Amino acid sequence: MSSVFLSTGCALSRKIDIIYAIRAAASLMTTITLYVVYGFFFEVML
C-alpha cells in the first residue's frame, strides 16, 4: 500500500517539476522577447 502511494507521489512530483520547467521556460522566453522588442524600439527612437 505504501509503495503504491510512494510511486504515485513520485509521478505527481515529476509532473509538477515538468509544469514548473515549462513555466520557467515560458517566462524566460517572454523576458527575452520583451528585451528584444524594447531594444528594437530604442533603436528606432534613437
PDB file with SEQRES, HELIX, SHEET and CRYST1 records, atoms N, CA, C and O in Angstrom:
SEQRES   1 A   46  MET SER SER VAL PHE LEU SER THR GLY CYS ALA LEU SER          
SEQRES   2 A   46  ARG LYS ILE ASP ILE ILE TYR ALA ILE ARG ALA ALA ALA          
SEQRES   3 A   46  SER LEU MET THR THR ILE THR LEU TYR VAL VAL TYR GLY          
SEQRES   4 A   46  PHE PHE PHE GLU VAL MET LEU                                  
HELIX    1 AA1 SER A    2  MET A   45  1                                  44    
CRYST1    1.000    1.000    1.000  90.00  90.00  90.00 P 1           1          
ATOM      1  N   MET A   1       0.840  -1.201   0.000  1.00  0.00           N  
ATOM      2  CA  MET A   1       0.000   0.000   0.000  1.00  0.00           C  
ATOM      3  C   MET A   1       0.878   1.255   0.000  1.00  0.00           C  
ATOM      4  O   MET A   1       0.643   2.196  -0.758  1.00  0.00           O  
ATOM      5  N   SER A   2       1.891   1.245   0.866  1.00  0.00           N  
ATOM      6  CA  SER A   2       2.753   2.428   0.961  1.00  0.00           C  
ATOM      7  C   SER A   2       3.593   2.584  -0.307  1.00  0.00           C  
ATOM      8  O   SER A   2       3.894   3.707  -0.712  1.00  0.00           O  
ATOM      9  N   SER A   3       3.975   1.464  -0.941  1.00  0.00           N  
ATOM     10  CA  SER A   3       4.779   1.545  -2.162  1.00  0.00           C  
ATOM     11  C   SER A   3       3.957   2.174  -3.293  1.00  0.00           C  
ATOM     12  O   SER A   3       4.484   2.950  -4.089  1.00  0.00           O  
ATOM     13  N   VAL A   4       2.667   1.835  -3.359  1.00  0.00           N  
ATOM     14  CA  VAL A   4       1.795   2.430  -4.377  1.00  0.00           C  
ATOM     15  C   VAL A   4       1.691   3.936  -4.139  1.00  0.00           C  
ATOM     16  O   VAL A   4       1.730   4.723  -5.085  1.00  0.00           O  
ATOM     17  N   PHE A   5       1.559   4.332  -2.877  1.00  0.00           N  
ATOM     18  CA  PHE A   5       1.453   5.753  -2.547  1.00  0.00           C  
ATOM     19  C   PHE A   5       2.751   6.483  -2.904  1.00  0.00           C  
ATOM     20  O   PHE A   5       2.725   7.608  -3.404  1.00  0.00           O  
ATOM     21  N   LEU A   6       3.889   5.825  -2.638  1.00  0.00           N  
ATOM     22  CA  LEU A   6       5.185   6.441  -2.948  1.00  0.00           C  
ATOM     23  C   LEU A   6       5.349   6.632  -4.451  1.00  0.00           C  
ATOM     24  O   LEU A   6       5.785   7.692  -4.900  1.00  0.00           O  
ATOM     25  N   SER A   7       4.998   5.599  -5.236  1.00  0.00           N  
ATOM     26  CA  SER A   7       5.143   5.715  -6.692  1.00  0.00           C  
ATOM     27  C   SER A   7       4.218   6.799  -7.241  1.00  0.00           C  
ATOM     28  O   SER A   7       4.595   7.539  -8.149  1.00  0.00           O  
ATOM     29  N   THR A   8       3.010   6.891  -6.690  1.00  0.00           N  
ATOM     30  CA  THR A   8       2.078   7.928  -7.133  1.00  0.00           C  
ATOM     31  C   THR A   8       2.629   9.306  -6.793  1.00  0.00           C  
ATOM     32  O   THR A   8       2.533  10.233  -7.598  1.00  0.00           O  
ATOM     33  N   GLY A   9       3.207   9.442  -5.598  1.00  0.00           N  
ATOM     34  CA  GLY A   9       3.797  10.716  -5.198  1.00  0.00           C  
ATOM     35  C   GLY A   9       4.961  11.090  -6.100  1.00  0.00           C  
ATOM     36  O   GLY A   9       5.120  12.259  -6.450  1.00  0.00           O  
ATOM     37  N   CYS A  10       5.780  10.111  -6.483  1.00  0.00           N  
ATOM     38  CA  CYS A  10       6.907  10.389  -7.375  1.00  0.00           C  
ATOM     39  C   CYS A  10       6.412  10.868  -8.737  1.00  0.00           C  
ATOM     40  O   CYS A  10       6.947  11.827  -9.292  1.00  0.00           O  
ATOM     41  N   ALA A  11       5.396  10.205  -9.274  1.00  0.00           N  
ATOM     42  CA  ALA A  11       4.847  10.602 -10.572  1.00  0.00           C  
ATOM     43  C   ALA A  11       4.252  12.006 -10.473  1.00  0.00           C  
ATOM     44  O   ALA A  11       4.414  12.819 -11.383  1.00  0.00           O  
ATOM     45  N   LEU A  12       3.570  12.285  -9.374  1.00  0.00           N  
ATOM     46  CA  LEU A  12       2.948  13.596  -9.192  1.00  0.00           C  
ATOM     47  C   LEU A  12       4.013  14.680  -9.095  1.00  0.00           C  
ATOM     48  O   LEU A  12       3.879  15.733  -9.717  1.00  0.00           O  
ATOM     49  N   SER A  13       5.078  14.434  -8.316  1.00  0.00           N  
ATOM     50  CA  SER A  13       6.130  15.439  -8.169  1.00  0.00           C  
ATOM     51  C   SER A  13       6.861  15.635  -9.497  1.00  0.00           C  
ATOM     52  O   SER A  13       7.280  16.748  -9.816  1.00  0.00           O  
ATOM     53  N   ARG A  14       7.016  14.556 -10.273  1.00  0.00           N  
ATOM     54  CA  ARG A  14       7.668  14.688 -11.574  1.00  0.00           C  
ATOM     55  C   ARG A  14       6.817  15.558 -12.504  1.00  0.00           C  
ATOM     56  O   ARG A  14       7.345  16.393 -13.238  1.00  0.00           O  
ATOM     57  N   LYS A  15       5.496  15.356 -12.465  1.00  0.00           N  
ATOM     58  CA  LYS A  15       4.597  16.163 -13.295  1.00  0.00           C  
ATOM     59  C   LYS A  15       4.669  17.634 -12.875  1.00  0.00           C  
ATOM     60  O   LYS A  15       4.671  18.525 -13.725  1.00  0.00           O  
ATOM     61  N   ILE A  16       4.729  17.885 -11.561  1.00  0.00           N  
ATOM     62  CA  ILE A  16       4.846  19.263 -11.060  1.00  0.00           C  
ATOM     63  C   ILE A  16       6.177  19.865 -11.517  1.00  0.00           C  
ATOM     64  O   ILE A  16       6.226  21.035 -11.896  1.00  0.00           O  
ATOM     65  N   ASP A  17       7.259  19.075 -11.484  1.00  0.00           N  
ATOM     66  CA  ASP A  17       8.560  19.559 -11.954  1.00  0.00           C  
ATOM     67  C   ASP A  17       8.480  19.950 -13.425  1.00  0.00           C  
ATOM     68  O   ASP A  17       9.026  20.981 -13.819  1.00  0.00           O  
ATOM     69  N   ILE A  18       7.810  19.146 -14.238  1.00  0.00           N  
ATOM     70  CA  ILE A  18       7.675  19.463 -15.662  1.00  0.00           C  
ATOM     71  C   ILE A  18       6.884  20.751 -15.842  1.00  0.00           C  
ATOM     72  O   ILE A  18       7.234  21.589 -16.673  1.00  0.00           O  
ATOM     73  N   ILE A  19       5.811  20.909 -15.060  1.00  0.00           N  
ATOM     74  CA  ILE A  19       4.995  22.129 -15.153  1.00  0.00           C  
ATOM     75  C   ILE A  19       5.847  23.338 -14.783  1.00  0.00           C  
ATOM     76  O   ILE A  19       5.799  24.361 -15.464  1.00  0.00           O  
ATOM     77  N   TYR A  20       6.636  23.227 -13.695  1.00  0.00           N  
ATOM     78  CA  TYR A  20       7.489  24.346 -13.300  1.00  0.00           C  
ATOM     79  C   TYR A  20       8.526  24.648 -14.374  1.00  0.00           C  
ATOM     80  O   TYR A  20       8.816  25.813 -14.647  1.00  0.00           O  
ATOM     81  N   ALA A  21       9.096  23.593 -14.993  1.00  0.00           N  
ATOM     82  CA  ALA A  21      10.102  23.797 -16.041  1.00  0.00           C  
ATOM     83  C   ALA A  21       9.488  24.516 -17.235  1.00  0.00           C  
ATOM     84  O   ALA A  21      10.096  25.434 -17.787  1.00  0.00           O  
ATOM     85  N   ILE A  22       8.278  24.102 -17.639  1.00  0.00           N  
ATOM     86  CA  ILE A  22       7.599  24.754 -18.766  1.00  0.00           C  
ATOM     87  C   ILE A  22       7.296  26.208 -18.426  1.00  0.00           C  
ATOM     88  O   ILE A  22       7.472  27.096 -19.260  1.00  0.00           O  
ATOM     89  N   ARG A  23       6.836  26.450 -17.188  1.00  0.00           N  
ATOM     90  CA  ARG A  23       6.505  27.811 -16.774  1.00  0.00           C  
ATOM     91  C   ARG A  23       7.757  28.686 -16.741  1.00  0.00           C  
ATOM     92  O   ARG A  23       7.718  29.843 -17.160  1.00  0.00           O  
ATOM     93  N   ALA A  24       8.873  28.131 -16.242  1.00  0.00           N  
ATOM     94  CA  ALA A  24      10.117  28.890 -16.202  1.00  0.00           C  
ATOM     95  C   ALA A  24      10.605  29.203 -17.614  1.00  0.00           C  
ATOM     96  O   ALA A  24      11.052  30.317 -17.889  1.00  0.00           O  
ATOM     97  N   ALA A  25      10.515  28.211 -18.514  1.00  0.00           N  
ATOM     98  CA  ALA A  25      10.945  28.442 -19.898  1.00  0.00           C  
ATOM     99  C   ALA A  25      10.067  29.498 -20.563  1.00  0.00           C  
ATOM    100  O   ALA A  25      10.563  30.342 -21.309  1.00  0.00           O  
ATOM    101  N   ALA A  26       8.762  29.453 -20.294  1.00  0.00           N  
ATOM    102  CA  ALA A  26       7.851  30.433 -20.888  1.00  0.00           C  
ATOM    103  C   ALA A  26       8.163  31.834 -20.388  1.00  0.00           C  
ATOM    104  O   ALA A  26       8.177  32.781 -21.175  1.00  0.00           O  
ATOM    105  N   SER A  27       8.414  31.981 -19.087  1.00  0.00           N  
ATOM    106  CA  SER A  27       8.727  33.301 -18.547  1.00  0.00           C  
ATOM    107  C   SER A  27      10.066  33.794 -19.084  1.00  0.00           C  
ATOM    108  O   SER A  27      10.235  34.988 -19.332  1.00  0.00           O  
ATOM    109  N   LEU A  28      11.026  32.874 -19.266  1.00  0.00           N  
ATOM    110  CA  LEU A  28      12.324  33.257 -19.825  1.00  0.00           C  
ATOM    111  C   LEU A  28      12.155  33.743 -21.261  1.00  0.00           C  
ATOM    112  O   LEU A  28      12.731  34.759 -21.648  1.00  0.00           O  
ATOM    113  N   MET A  29      11.366  33.017 -22.049  1.00  0.00           N  
ATOM    114  CA  MET A  29      11.126  33.433 -23.434  1.00  0.00           C  
ATOM    115  C   MET A  29      10.408  34.778 -23.474  1.00  0.00           C  
ATOM    116  O   MET A  29      10.716  35.617 -24.320  1.00  0.00           O  
ATOM    117  N   THR A  30       9.458  34.990 -22.571  1.00  0.00           N  
ATOM    118  CA  THR A  30       8.741  36.271 -22.523  1.00  0.00           C  
ATOM    119  C   THR A  30       9.707  37.399 -22.196  1.00  0.00           C  
ATOM    120  O   THR A  30       9.652  38.467 -22.807  1.00  0.00           O  
ATOM    121  N   THR A  31      10.605  37.161 -21.221  1.00  0.00           N  
ATOM    122  CA  THR A  31      11.581  38.185 -20.854  1.00  0.00           C  
ATOM    123  C   THR A  31      12.494  38.506 -22.031  1.00  0.00           C  
ATOM    124  O   THR A  31      12.749  39.677 -22.314  1.00  0.00           O  
ATOM    125  N   ILE A  32      12.989  37.476 -22.721  1.00  0.00           N  
ATOM    126  CA  ILE A  32      13.870  37.694 -23.877  1.00  0.00           C  
ATOM    127  C   ILE A  32      13.128  38.458 -24.972  1.00  0.00           C  
ATOM    128  O   ILE A  32      13.678  39.374 -25.582  1.00  0.00           O  
ATOM    129  N   THR A  33      11.877  38.072 -25.215  1.00  0.00           N  
ATOM    130  CA  THR A  33      11.083  38.747 -26.245  1.00  0.00           C  
ATOM    131  C   THR A  33      10.884  40.217 -25.885  1.00  0.00           C  
ATOM    132  O   THR A  33      10.997  41.093 -26.743  1.00  0.00           O  
ATOM    133  N   LEU A  34      10.586  40.483 -24.610  1.00  0.00           N  
ATOM    134  CA  LEU A  34      10.406  41.879 -24.181  1.00  0.00           C  
ATOM    135  C   LEU A  34      11.697  42.665 -24.361  1.00  0.00           C  
ATOM    136  O   LEU A  34      11.662  43.805 -24.827  1.00  0.00           O  
ATOM    137  N   TYR A  35      12.845  42.074 -23.999  1.00  0.00           N  
ATOM    138  CA  TYR A  35      14.122  42.753 -24.181  1.00  0.00           C  
ATOM    139  C   TYR A  35      14.361  43.069 -25.658  1.00  0.00           C  
ATOM    140  O   TYR A  35      14.798  44.169 -25.994  1.00  0.00           O  
ATOM    141  N   VAL A  36      14.076  42.109 -26.537  1.00  0.00           N  
ATOM    142  CA  VAL A  36      14.286  42.320 -27.978  1.00  0.00           C  
ATOM    143  C   VAL A  36      13.375  43.428 -28.489  1.00  0.00           C  
ATOM    144  O   VAL A  36      13.814  44.302 -29.238  1.00  0.00           O  
ATOM    145  N   VAL A  37      12.094  43.394 -28.080  1.00  0.00           N  
ATOM    146  CA  VAL A  37      11.141  44.409 -28.548  1.00  0.00           C  
ATOM    147  C   VAL A  37      11.546  45.788 -28.044  1.00  0.00           C  
ATOM    148  O   VAL A  37      11.548  46.751 -28.811  1.00  0.00           O  
ATOM    149  N   TYR A  38      11.892  45.894 -26.749  1.00  0.00           N  
ATOM    150  CA  TYR A  38      12.303  47.186 -26.204  1.00  0.00           C  
ATOM    151  C   TYR A  38      13.579  47.681 -26.871  1.00  0.00           C  
ATOM    152  O   TYR A  38      13.701  48.869 -27.171  1.00  0.00           O  
ATOM    153  N   GLY A  39      14.533  46.777 -27.108  1.00  0.00           N  
ATOM    154  CA  GLY A  39      15.764  47.155 -27.788  1.00  0.00           C  
ATOM    155  C   GLY A  39      15.490  47.651 -29.198  1.00  0.00           C  
ATOM    156  O   GLY A  39      16.098  48.621 -29.652  1.00  0.00           O  
ATOM    157  N   PHE A  40      14.570  46.982 -29.890  1.00  0.00           N  
ATOM    158  CA  PHE A  40      14.205  47.391 -31.243  1.00  0.00           C  
ATOM    159  C   PHE A  40      13.565  48.785 -31.222  1.00  0.00           C  
ATOM    160  O   PHE A  40      13.882  49.631 -32.058  1.00  0.00           O  
ATOM    161  N   PHE A  41      12.666  49.017 -30.264  1.00  0.00           N  
ATOM    162  CA  PHE A  41      12.010  50.321 -30.165  1.00  0.00           C  
ATOM    163  C   PHE A  41      13.030  51.411 -29.840  1.00  0.00           C  
ATOM    164  O   PHE A  41      12.961  52.508 -30.393  1.00  0.00           O  
ATOM    165  N   PHE A  42      13.980  51.114 -28.943  1.00  0.00           N  
ATOM    166  CA  PHE A  42      15.005  52.110 -28.603  1.00  0.00           C  
ATOM    167  C   PHE A  42      15.878  52.420 -29.815  1.00  0.00           C  
ATOM    168  O   PHE A  42      16.268  53.568 -30.028  1.00  0.00           O  
ATOM    169  N   GLU A  43      16.186  51.387 -30.611  1.00  0.00           N  
ATOM    170  CA  GLU A  43      16.980  51.607 -31.829  1.00  0.00           C  
ATOM    171  C   GLU A  43      16.205  52.483 -32.811  1.00  0.00           C  
ATOM    172  O   GLU A  43      16.791  53.352 -33.456  1.00  0.00           O  
ATOM    173  N   VAL A  44      14.900  52.264 -32.930  1.00  0.00           N  
ATOM    174  CA  VAL A  44      14.086  53.054 -33.855  1.00  0.00           C  
ATOM    175  C   VAL A  44      13.976  54.497 -33.356  1.00  0.00           C  
ATOM    176  O   VAL A  44      14.061  55.437 -34.147  1.00  0.00           O  
ATOM    177  N   MET A  45      13.785  54.671 -32.040  1.00  0.00           N  
ATOM    178  CA  MET A  45      13.614  56.011 -31.480  1.00  0.00           C  
ATOM    179  C   MET A  45      14.894  56.835 -31.603  1.00  0.00           C  
ATOM    180  O   MET A  45      14.840  58.028 -31.900  1.00  0.00           O  
ATOM    181  N   LEU A  46      16.052  56.198 -31.374  1.00  0.00           N  
ATOM    182  CA  LEU A  46      17.316  56.948 -31.369  1.00  0.00           C  
ATOM    183  C   LEU A  46      17.909  57.170 -32.751  1.00  0.00           C  
ATOM    184  O   LEU A  46      18.968  57.785 -32.876  1.00  0.00           O  
TER     185      LEU A  46                                                      
END                                                                             
